[in-house]
């Protein structure tokens, strides 16, 4: 974690969750809690509650919950550190830079300075586009011909780099103070340098429409530039070079705008103008890659910003198809659902909108195929379906794709479609799918611990077990005698809790760590982990007597232990390890003879 716990706790303590949430959600005080419409899902009756005593929020509709840092992470789609910085700025708290070396401090300072230079450059380019001269008028006419009005220009901060070699250079170094040097601007990616002319600096972008690239922290981190007067020796599009601030493999164009929609589905396109055309047509959940293939970092960025489904809306040529096929595995590995749409009768989404309009594109988007349907469709195009041999080869290829689907309902739907296309009976296709799944699983046999983790994840779907885990942790983390009794008994190990978050929380119990519940949540850096941790404290049980508490502690511990042993039995049973299975069965029988007493605590 970038900051020590005491700093995080101090920032959280200075930001009352009721005040912070009220800046985003209208709240009404009722019964000691504040209620409002949840900002994380659509609802008509308030189920979103903020508790000033516990410093937690919770939605009884969608289950979102956590402390003030979790709230900011979710509503602003920020990572942990950026959310902490926003809250620190809100209360004028100066965050230290603990343990930073001189080189690290210099790097942070360089990035901050580059962001300031880029911001100033973006303002300069915007003013150049609005200027009263022939070149600016030509640029505005071009944008008008593409349907980009003044409102869209302002929304995206579009600009214009003027003709000449040093317009930006002179503007940013004209203060006379000497504070901004050409070398600084070169390091920020705004200038280029000619070694042939005694290291002469000149503007990197000239005679181009300028597209500022803004990251989720609202910093201008770089630019894309489209040439106004095309020539054979200059690229149509030019991006900022790689700098301490700009890396195109980890940035998505217009994500700063798309994330405001809080849409779970984001449309991914290739170009700046595609994004702008989609926004102009009302599809404001669109982002663009910056002239590069989709990367793992892009997928992580999508996930951090609330995306659950990625809709690939790529160019309809071979390059667009190849880009989709490369992107699908990355998106799936990142835990996203994937759809694919290639627009017909147009080379890209921008051209399609110009030809056919927003309503037709909206219909296509709503009917976009899953990645499986897209890939099966591509496979079908490779074969002559009038030939028996080709129909067999197509069906085998389709079955290999369908074997990766976990949903039997979805599998059945695609089998029926494949059967109609191939004229091969569904039972035969199902048989081929089962054979393909056997190949997928033939990895030398799953190790017992790997299978155990799978079984534990599956057992977590049992609501009784989920509640036992949460209530045991809530009791242990808020009642030190129960924690000491559980720790001294050695009855449960952290890994028996079913997932990493709950395991870490039990480890806190055993290490005698008892901060306030809202501060425990702050020890986790992702919104998902913080929500899991917060759920532990949402519904605490009030015990009338110590004996009642002791009885409940034992009941919950046995439920958790039994689930862990059952998962182990299944794992070792699959490996035909009868000795291990028999030993586990005996341990399960002996569970009721073990008892945790609070007097031990």
C-alpha positions as CSV (number, residue, x, y, z in Angstrom):
1,X,0.0,0.0,0.0
2,X,1.3,3.4,-1.0
3,X,0.5,5.1,2.4
4,X,0.8,3.7,5.9
5,X,-2.4,2.7,7.8
6,X,-2.3,5.7,10.2
7,X,-2.4,8.2,7.3
8,X,-5.3,6.3,5.6
9,X,-7.2,6.3,8.9
10,X,-6.6,10.0,9.4
11,X,-7.9,10.9,5.9
12,X,-10.9,8.7,6.4
13,X,-11.6,10.1,9.8
14,X,-11.6,13.7,8.5
15,X,-14.1,12.9,5.7
16,X,-17.5,12.2,7.2
17,X,-19.2,9.7,4.9
18,X,-22.6,11.5,5.2
19,X,-21.1,14.8,4.0
20,X,-19.2,13.1,1.1
21,X,-22.1,11.0,-0.1
22,X,-24.5,13.9,0.2
23,X,-22.4,15.8,-2.4
24,X,-23.4,13.1,-4.9
25,X,-26.8,11.7,-3.7
26,X,-29.7,13.6,-2.1
27,X,-30.1,12.1,1.3
28,X,-32.9,12.3,3.9
29,X,-32.4,11.5,7.6
30,X,-34.7,8.7,8.8
31,X,-34.4,6.6,11.9
32,X,-30.8,7.7,12.6
33,X,-29.7,6.8,9.0
34,X,-29.6,8.8,5.8
35,X,-31.5,7.3,2.8
36,X,-31.4,8.1,-0.9
37,X,-31.6,6.6,-4.4
38,X,-28.6,4.4,-5.0
39,X,-26.1,5.9,-7.4
40,X,-24.8,2.4,-8.4
41,X,-28.0,1.0,-9.9
42,X,-31.4,2.2,-11.2
43,X,-34.2,2.3,-8.6
44,X,-37.3,4.2,-7.8
45,X,-37.6,3.6,-4.1
46,X,-34.6,4.6,-1.9
47,X,-32.6,1.5,-0.7
48,X,-29.2,3.3,-0.3
49,X,-28.3,4.1,3.3
50,X,-25.5,6.0,4.9
51,X,-24.7,5.5,8.6
52,X,-22.8,8.2,10.3
53,X,-22.2,6.1,13.4
54,X,-20.4,3.3,11.6
55,X,-19.2,5.4,8.7
56,X,-20.5,2.8,6.2
57,X,-22.8,3.0,3.2
58,X,-24.9,0.1,2.1
59,X,-27.5,-0.5,-0.7
60,X,-30.1,-3.1,0.1
61,X,-30.9,-3.3,-3.6
62,X,-27.6,-4.0,-5.3
63,X,-25.5,-4.9,-2.3
64,X,-22.9,-2.1,-2.8
65,X,-21.3,-1.1,0.5
66,X,-18.1,0.1,2.2
67,X,-16.6,3.1,3.8
68,X,-16.0,6.6,2.5
69,X,-13.0,5.6,0.4
70,X,-15.0,2.7,-1.2
71,X,-17.7,5.2,-2.0
72,X,-15.4,7.6,-3.8
73,X,-13.6,4.7,-5.6
74,X,-17.0,3.4,-6.9
75,X,-18.7,6.7,-7.8
76,X,-15.6,8.3,-9.3
77,X,-14.3,5.0,-10.8
78,X,-10.9,5.7,-9.2
79,X,-8.3,3.4,-7.8
80,X,-7.5,3.4,-4.1
81,X,-4.7,5.9,-4.2
82,X,-6.5,8.4,-6.4
83,X,-9.6,8.2,-4.2
84,X,-7.4,8.8,-1.1
85,X,-5.9,11.8,-2.8
86,X,-9.3,13.2,-3.7
87,X,-10.4,12.9,-0.1
88,X,-7.2,14.4,1.3
89,X,-7.6,17.4,-1.1
90,X,-11.2,17.8,0.1
91,X,-10.1,18.4,3.7
92,X,-6.8,20.1,2.8
93,X,-4.8,17.2,4.2
94,X,-1.2,17.1,2.9
95,X,-0.3,13.5,2.0
96,X,3.3,12.6,2.8
97,X,5.4,10.6,0.4
98,X,6.7,7.9,2.8
99,X,9.9,6.2,2.0
100,X,10.4,7.8,-1.4
101,X,13.9,8.0,-2.7
102,X,15.2,11.2,-4.3
103,X,14.8,9.6,-7.7
104,X,11.1,8.7,-7.0
105,X,10.4,12.2,-5.8
106,X,11.9,13.6,-8.9
107,X,9.8,11.3,-11.1
108,X,6.6,12.3,-9.3
109,X,7.5,16.0,-9.7
110,X,8.3,15.4,-13.4
111,X,4.9,13.8,-14.0
112,X,3.1,16.6,-12.2
113,X,5.0,19.2,-14.2
114,X,4.3,17.4,-17.5
115,X,0.6,17.4,-16.6
116,X,0.7,21.2,-16.1
117,X,2.5,21.7,-19.4
118,X,0.0,19.6,-21.2
119,X,-2.9,21.5,-19.6
120,X,-1.4,24.8,-20.8
121,X,-0.9,23.3,-24.3
122,X,-4.5,22.0,-24.5
123,X,-5.7,25.5,-23.6
124,X,-3.4,27.0,-26.3
125,X,-4.6,24.6,-29.0
126,X,-8.3,25.2,-28.1
127,X,-7.8,28.9,-28.4
128,X,-6.1,28.4,-31.8
129,X,-9.1,26.5,-33.1
130,X,-11.4,29.4,-32.1
131,X,-9.1,32.1,-33.6
132,X,-10.1,34.5,-36.3
133,X,-7.8,33.4,-39.1
134,X,-8.0,31.5,-42.4
135,X,-6.4,28.3,-41.0
136,X,-8.7,28.1,-38.0
137,X,-11.7,28.8,-40.1
138,X,-10.7,25.9,-42.4
139,X,-10.4,23.6,-39.4
140,X,-13.8,24.6,-38.1
141,X,-15.4,24.1,-41.5
142,X,-13.9,20.6,-41.6
143,X,-15.3,19.8,-38.2
144,X,-18.7,21.2,-39.3
145,X,-18.6,18.9,-42.3
146,X,-18.1,16.0,-39.9
147,X,-21.0,17.1,-37.8
148,X,-18.8,18.2,-34.9
149,X,-20.5,21.4,-33.5
150,X,-19.1,23.9,-31.0
151,X,-20.6,22.0,-28.0
152,X,-18.8,18.8,-29.0
153,X,-15.6,20.7,-29.6
154,X,-15.8,22.1,-26.1
155,X,-16.7,18.7,-24.5
156,X,-13.7,17.0,-25.9
157,X,-11.4,20.1,-25.7
158,X,-10.6,19.9,-29.4
159,X,-7.9,22.2,-30.6
160,X,-5.6,23.1,-33.5
161,X,-1.8,23.2,-33.7
162,X,-0.9,26.2,-35.9
163,X,1.4,26.3,-39.0
164,X,5.0,27.1,-38.3
165,X,7.7,25.5,-36.2
166,X,7.5,27.2,-32.8
167,X,4.0,28.5,-32.0
168,X,3.5,26.4,-28.9
169,X,7.2,26.7,-28.0
170,X,7.0,30.5,-28.0
171,X,3.7,30.6,-26.1
172,X,4.9,28.4,-23.3
173,X,8.3,30.0,-22.8
174,X,7.3,33.6,-23.3
175,X,6.8,34.5,-19.6
176,X,10.4,35.7,-19.5
177,X,11.0,34.1,-16.1
178,X,13.0,31.2,-17.5
179,X,10.9,28.8,-15.5
180,X,9.8,26.8,-18.5
181,X,12.6,25.6,-20.8
182,X,12.4,23.9,-24.2
183,X,14.1,20.9,-22.6
184,X,11.3,20.6,-20.1
185,X,8.7,20.8,-22.9
186,X,10.6,18.2,-24.9
187,X,10.7,15.8,-21.9
188,X,6.9,16.3,-21.6
189,X,6.5,15.2,-25.3
190,X,5.3,18.6,-26.6
191,X,8.5,19.5,-28.6
192,X,10.8,17.5,-30.9
193,X,14.5,18.1,-31.3
194,X,16.6,18.3,-34.4
195,X,20.2,17.0,-33.9
196,X,21.2,18.2,-37.3
197,X,20.7,21.9,-36.3
198,X,22.5,22.1,-33.0
199,X,19.8,20.4,-30.9
200,X,17.1,22.9,-32.1
201,X,13.7,22.4,-30.5
202,X,10.5,22.8,-32.5
203,X,6.8,22.0,-32.0
204,X,6.0,18.3,-32.3
205,X,2.4,19.0,-33.6
206,X,1.9,21.4,-36.5
207,X,-1.1,22.0,-38.7
208,X,-3.1,19.3,-37.0
209,X,-6.5,19.0,-35.3
210,X,-5.7,18.2,-31.7
211,X,-7.4,15.7,-29.5
212,X,-6.4,16.0,-25.8
213,X,-6.1,12.7,-24.0
214,X,-7.3,12.9,-20.4
215,X,-6.9,10.1,-17.9
216,X,-9.4,9.1,-15.2
217,X,-7.6,11.5,-12.7
218,X,-8.6,14.3,-15.1
219,X,-5.1,15.1,-16.1
220,X,-4.2,16.0,-19.7
221,X,-1.6,13.3,-20.3
222,X,-1.0,13.6,-24.0
223,X,-2.4,14.4,-27.4
224,X,-3.4,12.9,-30.7
225,X,-3.1,15.0,-33.8
226,X,-4.9,14.6,-37.2
227,X,-3.2,16.2,-40.1
228,X,-5.2,18.9,-41.8
229,X,-3.5,18.9,-45.2
230,X,-2.5,15.3,-46.0
231,X,0.9,14.7,-47.6
232,X,2.7,11.6,-48.6
233,X,5.6,12.0,-46.1
234,X,3.5,12.7,-42.9
235,X,1.4,10.3,-40.9
236,X,-2.4,11.0,-40.9
237,X,-2.4,10.6,-37.1
238,X,0.4,11.4,-34.7
239,X,0.3,10.7,-30.9
240,X,2.4,12.1,-28.1
241,X,5.6,10.1,-27.6
242,X,6.0,7.9,-24.6
243,X,6.8,10.0,-21.5
244,X,6.6,9.6,-17.7
245,X,2.9,10.6,-18.1
246,X,1.9,9.1,-21.4
247,X,1.8,5.5,-22.3
248,X,-0.8,4.6,-25.0
249,X,-0.9,1.0,-23.9
250,X,-2.5,2.0,-20.6
251,X,-4.9,4.8,-21.8
252,X,-8.2,4.9,-23.5
253,X,-9.5,8.0,-25.3
254,X,-12.6,9.6,-23.7
255,X,-12.7,7.2,-20.7
256,X,-12.9,10.3,-18.6
257,X,-16.2,11.1,-20.2
258,X,-17.6,7.5,-20.7
259,X,-17.1,6.6,-17.0
260,X,-19.5,9.4,-16.0
261,X,-22.3,7.4,-17.6
262,X,-21.7,4.6,-15.0
263,X,-22.5,2.2,-17.8
264,X,-21.7,-1.5,-17.2
265,X,-21.2,-1.9,-21.0
266,X,-18.5,0.2,-22.8
267,X,-18.2,0.4,-26.5
268,X,-14.6,0.1,-27.7
269,X,-13.6,1.7,-31.1
270,X,-10.4,2.4,-32.9
271,X,-10.3,6.1,-33.6
272,X,-10.8,9.5,-32.1
273,X,-13.4,10.5,-34.6
274,X,-15.3,7.2,-34.1
275,X,-15.6,8.1,-30.4
276,X,-16.7,11.6,-31.1
277,X,-19.2,10.5,-33.7
278,X,-20.7,8.0,-31.2
279,X,-21.0,10.7,-28.5
280,X,-22.6,13.1,-30.9
281,X,-25.2,10.4,-31.8
282,X,-25.9,9.8,-28.1
283,X,-23.8,6.7,-27.4
284,X,-21.8,8.3,-24.6
285,X,-20.3,5.0,-23.3
286,X,-17.7,4.8,-26.0
287,X,-13.9,4.8,-25.6
288,X,-11.1,4.5,-28.1
289,X,-7.7,2.7,-28.3
290,X,-4.9,5.0,-29.2
291,X,-3.6,3.5,-32.4
292,X,-2.5,0.3,-30.7
293,X,-3.8,-3.1,-30.0
294,X,-5.9,-3.7,-26.9
295,X,-3.6,-4.7,-23.9
296,X,-4.0,-6.3,-20.5
297,X,-3.5,-2.8,-19.0
298,X,-6.5,-1.6,-21.1
299,X,-8.6,-4.4,-19.7
300,X,-7.6,-3.6,-16.1
301,X,-8.5,0.0,-16.8
302,X,-11.9,-1.0,-18.1
303,X,-12.5,-3.1,-15.0
304,X,-11.4,-0.4,-12.6
305,X,-13.9,2.0,-14.2
306,X,-16.9,-0.3,-13.7
307,X,-17.1,-2.0,-17.0
308,X,-18.6,-5.5,-17.0
309,X,-19.2,-6.0,-20.8
310,X,-16.9,-4.8,-23.6
311,X,-18.6,-4.3,-27.0
312,X,-15.9,-4.3,-29.7
313,X,-17.1,-2.0,-32.4
314,X,-14.2,-2.2,-34.8
315,X,-13.6,-1.5,-38.4
316,X,-15.2,-4.0,-40.9
317,X,-12.1,-4.8,-42.7
318,X,-9.6,-7.7,-42.2
319,X,-7.5,-5.6,-39.8
320,X,-10.7,-4.9,-37.7
321,X,-11.5,-8.6,-37.6
322,X,-7.9,-9.5,-36.6
323,X,-8.0,-6.8,-33.8
324,X,-11.2,-8.3,-32.5
325,X,-9.8,-11.9,-32.4
326,X,-6.7,-10.7,-30.6
327,X,-8.8,-8.6,-28.1
328,X,-11.3,-11.3,-27.2
329,X,-9.0,-13.6,-25.1
330,X,-7.5,-10.6,-23.2
331,X,-11.0,-9.3,-22.3
332,X,-12.2,-12.8,-21.2
333,X,-9.1,-13.4,-19.1
334,X,-9.8,-10.0,-17.4
335,X,-13.2,-11.2,-16.4
336,X,-15.3,-9.2,-18.9
337,X,-18.2,-10.4,-21.0
338,X,-17.5,-9.7,-24.7
339,X,-19.7,-8.7,-27.7
340,X,-18.6,-8.0,-31.2
341,X,-20.2,-5.8,-33.9
342,X,-18.8,-5.0,-37.3
343,X,-20.9,-2.4,-39.1
344,X,-22.1,-3.4,-42.6
345,X,-21.7,-1.2,-45.7
346,X,-19.2,1.2,-44.0
347,X,-15.5,1.1,-43.2
348,X,-16.0,2.3,-39.6
349,X,-18.6,3.5,-37.1
350,X,-18.1,7.2,-38.0
351,X,-18.9,6.5,-41.7
352,X,-21.8,4.2,-40.8
353,X,-23.4,7.0,-38.7
354,X,-23.0,9.5,-41.5
355,X,-24.7,7.1,-44.0
356,X,-27.4,5.5,-41.9
357,X,-27.8,7.5,-38.7
358,X,-28.0,6.8,-35.0
359,X,-31.3,4.8,-34.9
360,X,-30.0,2.1,-37.2
361,X,-26.7,1.9,-35.3
362,X,-28.6,1.6,-32.0
363,X,-30.5,-1.3,-33.4
364,X,-27.3,-3.0,-34.4
365,X,-25.7,-2.4,-31.0
366,X,-28.7,-3.9,-29.2
367,X,-28.4,-7.0,-31.3
368,X,-24.6,-7.3,-31.1
369,X,-23.4,-10.9,-31.0
370,X,-21.5,-12.5,-28.2
371,X,-17.9,-13.3,-29.0
372,X,-18.8,-16.9,-29.5
373,X,-21.4,-16.2,-32.1
374,X,-18.9,-13.8,-33.8
375,X,-16.2,-16.5,-33.9
376,X,-18.6,-19.2,-35.0
377,X,-19.8,-16.9,-37.8
378,X,-16.2,-16.3,-38.9
379,X,-15.5,-20.1,-38.9
380,X,-18.6,-20.7,-41.1
381,X,-17.3,-18.2,-43.7
382,X,-14.2,-20.4,-44.2
383,X,-16.1,-23.4,-45.4
384,X,-18.3,-24.4,-48.3
385,X,-21.4,-25.5,-46.5
386,X,-22.6,-27.5,-49.5
387,X,-19.8,-29.9,-49.0
388,X,-20.1,-32.6,-46.4
389,X,-16.4,-32.5,-45.5
390,X,-16.5,-28.8,-45.0
391,X,-19.7,-29.0,-42.8
392,X,-17.9,-31.6,-40.6
393,X,-14.8,-29.4,-40.2
394,X,-16.9,-26.3,-39.5
395,X,-18.9,-28.2,-36.8
396,X,-15.7,-29.5,-35.2
397,X,-14.3,-25.9,-35.1
398,X,-17.6,-24.6,-33.7
399,X,-17.7,-27.3,-31.0
400,X,-14.2,-26.3,-29.9
401,X,-15.5,-22.8,-29.4
402,X,-18.7,-23.9,-27.7
403,X,-16.7,-26.1,-25.3
404,X,-15.4,-23.0,-23.5
405,X,-18.9,-21.8,-22.5
406,X,-19.9,-22.6,-18.9
407,X,-23.6,-21.9,-19.3
408,X,-25.5,-25.0,-20.5
409,X,-28.4,-22.8,-21.6
410,X,-26.1,-20.7,-23.7
411,X,-24.4,-23.8,-25.1
412,X,-27.7,-25.3,-26.1
413,X,-28.7,-22.1,-28.0
414,X,-25.5,-22.1,-30.0
415,X,-25.7,-25.8,-30.7
416,X,-29.1,-25.4,-32.2
417,X,-27.8,-22.5,-34.5
418,X,-24.7,-24.6,-35.4
419,X,-27.0,-27.6,-36.2
420,X,-29.1,-25.5,-38.6
421,X,-26.1,-24.2,-40.4
422,X,-24.2,-27.5,-40.6
423,X,-27.2,-29.9,-41.0
424,X,-25.6,-32.1,-38.3
425,X,-27.9,-33.3,-35.5
426,X,-27.5,-31.6,-32.1
427,X,-26.7,-34.8,-30.2
428,X,-23.6,-35.3,-32.4
429,X,-22.6,-31.7,-31.8
430,X,-23.0,-32.1,-28.0
431,X,-20.9,-35.2,-28.1
432,X,-18.2,-33.3,-29.9
433,X,-18.4,-30.5,-27.3
434,X,-18.0,-33.0,-24.4
435,X,-14.9,-34.5,-26.2
436,X,-13.4,-31.0,-26.7
437,X,-14.1,-30.2,-23.0
438,X,-12.2,-33.4,-22.1
439,X,-9.2,-32.1,-24.1
440,X,-9.4,-28.7,-22.3
441,X,-9.4,-30.4,-18.9
442,X,-6.7,-32.9,-19.8
443,X,-3.9,-30.9,-18.2
444,X,-2.2,-33.8,-16.4
445,X,-4.9,-33.8,-13.7
446,X,-5.8,-31.0,-11.3
447,X,-3.7,-30.8,-8.1
448,X,-5.8,-31.3,-5.0
449,X,-5.3,-27.7,-3.7
450,X,-6.3,-26.2,-7.0
451,X,-9.5,-28.3,-7.0
452,X,-10.0,-27.4,-3.4
453,X,-10.0,-23.7,-4.2
454,X,-12.6,-24.3,-6.9
455,X,-14.8,-26.2,-4.5
456,X,-14.4,-23.5,-1.8
457,X,-15.5,-20.9,-4.3
458,X,-18.5,-23.0,-5.3
459,X,-19.4,-23.5,-1.6
460,X,-19.4,-19.8,-1.1
461,X,-22.7,-19.7,-3.1
462,X,-24.3,-21.3,0.0
463,X,-26.1,-18.4,1.8
464,X,-25.9,-20.1,5.2
465,X,-22.1,-20.6,4.8
466,X,-21.6,-17.0,3.6
467,X,-23.5,-15.7,6.7
468,X,-21.5,-17.9,9.1
469,X,-18.2,-16.6,7.7
470,X,-19.3,-13.0,8.0
471,X,-20.9,-13.2,11.4
472,X,-17.9,-15.1,12.9
473,X,-15.6,-12.4,11.6
474,X,-17.9,-9.6,12.8
475,X,-18.0,-11.1,16.3
476,X,-14.2,-11.8,16.4
477,X,-13.2,-8.3,15.1
478,X,-15.5,-6.4,17.4
479,X,-15.3,-8.5,20.6
480,X,-11.7,-9.2,21.7
481,X,-12.6,-12.1,24.1
482,X,-14.2,-14.0,21.2
483,X,-11.1,-13.3,19.1
484,X,-8.7,-14.6,21.8
485,X,-10.8,-17.7,22.3
486,X,-10.9,-18.4,18.6
487,X,-7.2,-17.8,18.2
488,X,-6.2,-20.0,21.2
489,X,-8.4,-22.9,20.0
490,X,-6.6,-23.3,16.7
491,X,-9.9,-24.5,15.3
492,X,-9.9,-22.5,12.0
493,X,-7.1,-21.5,9.7
494,X,-7.3,-18.3,7.6
495,X,-7.3,-20.3,4.3
496,X,-10.5,-22.0,5.4
497,X,-12.6,-18.8,5.0
498,X,-13.2,-19.3,1.3
499,X,-11.6,-16.2,-0.2
500,X,-8.6,-13.9,0.1
501,X,-10.4,-11.0,1.8
502,X,-12.1,-13.1,4.5
503,X,-8.8,-15.0,5.0
504,X,-6.9,-11.7,5.6
505,X,-9.6,-10.6,8.1
506,X,-9.3,-13.8,10.1
507,X,-5.5,-13.3,10.0
508,X,-6.1,-9.8,11.6
509,X,-8.0,-11.6,14.4
510,X,-5.1,-13.9,15.0
511,X,-2.6,-11.0,14.9
512,X,-4.7,-9.1,17.5
513,X,-5.4,-6.2,15.1
514,X,-8.7,-4.5,16.1
515,X,-9.1,-1.1,14.4
516,X,-12.5,0.4,13.8
517,X,-14.5,-1.5,11.1
518,X,-14.4,1.4,8.7
519,X,-10.6,1.4,9.0
520,X,-10.4,-2.4,8.5
521,X,-12.1,-1.9,5.2
522,X,-9.5,0.7,4.2
523,X,-6.8,-2.0,4.4
524,X,-8.1,-3.4,1.1
525,X,-7.3,-1.5,-2.1
526,X,-10.0,-2.6,-4.6
527,X,-13.6,-1.6,-4.4
528,X,-14.7,-5.3,-4.7
529,X,-12.5,-6.3,-1.7
530,X,-13.6,-3.3,0.3
531,X,-17.2,-4.2,-0.3
532,X,-16.6,-7.8,0.8
533,X,-15.0,-6.5,4.0
534,X,-17.7,-4.0,4.7
535,X,-20.4,-6.7,4.3
536,X,-19.0,-8.4,7.4
537,X,-20.1,-5.5,9.6
538,X,-23.5,-4.6,7.9
539,X,-25.7,-6.9,10.1
540,X,-24.0,-7.4,13.5
541,X,-25.8,-9.8,15.9
542,X,-26.6,-8.6,19.4
543,X,-26.1,-11.3,22.1
544,X,-28.0,-11.2,25.4
545,X,-25.5,-13.4,27.3
546,X,-21.9,-14.6,27.1
547,X,-23.2,-18.2,26.8
548,X,-25.4,-17.2,23.8
549,X,-22.3,-15.6,22.1
550,X,-20.2,-18.7,22.9
551,X,-22.9,-21.0,21.4
552,X,-23.1,-18.9,18.3
553,X,-19.3,-18.7,17.8
554,X,-19.1,-22.5,17.9
555,X,-22.0,-23.0,15.5
556,X,-20.5,-20.7,13.0
557,X,-17.0,-22.2,13.3
558,X,-18.4,-25.7,12.8
559,X,-20.3,-24.7,9.6
560,X,-17.2,-23.1,8.2
561,X,-14.9,-26.1,9.1
562,X,-17.4,-28.6,7.8
563,X,-17.6,-26.8,4.4
564,X,-13.8,-26.8,4.2
565,X,-13.5,-30.5,5.0
566,X,-16.3,-31.3,2.4
567,X,-14.3,-29.4,-0.2
568,X,-11.2,-31.3,0.7
569,X,-13.0,-34.7,0.6
570,X,-14.3,-33.9,-3.0
571,X,-10.8,-32.8,-4.1
572,X,-9.0,-35.9,-2.8
573,X,-11.8,-38.1,-3.9
574,X,-11.2,-37.0,-7.5
575,X,-7.6,-38.0,-7.1
576,X,-8.7,-41.4,-5.7
577,X,-6.6,-40.7,-2.5
578,X,-8.7,-42.9,-0.2
579,X,-6.4,-42.5,2.8
580,X,-6.8,-38.8,2.7
581,X,-10.6,-39.1,2.3
582,X,-10.9,-41.5,5.2
583,X,-8.9,-39.2,7.5
584,X,-11.0,-36.3,6.5
585,X,-14.3,-38.2,7.1
586,X,-13.0,-39.0,10.6
587,X,-12.2,-35.3,11.2
588,X,-15.7,-34.4,10.2
589,X,-17.2,-36.8,12.6
590,X,-15.1,-35.4,15.5
591,X,-16.2,-31.8,14.8
592,X,-19.0,-31.7,17.5
593,X,-16.6,-33.0,20.2
594,X,-14.5,-29.8,19.8
595,X,-15.7,-26.7,21.6
596,X,-14.5,-23.1,21.9
597,X,-15.1,-21.5,25.3
598,X,-14.9,-17.8,25.9
599,X,-13.3,-18.4,29.2
600,X,-10.2,-19.4,27.2
601,X,-10.2,-15.8,25.9
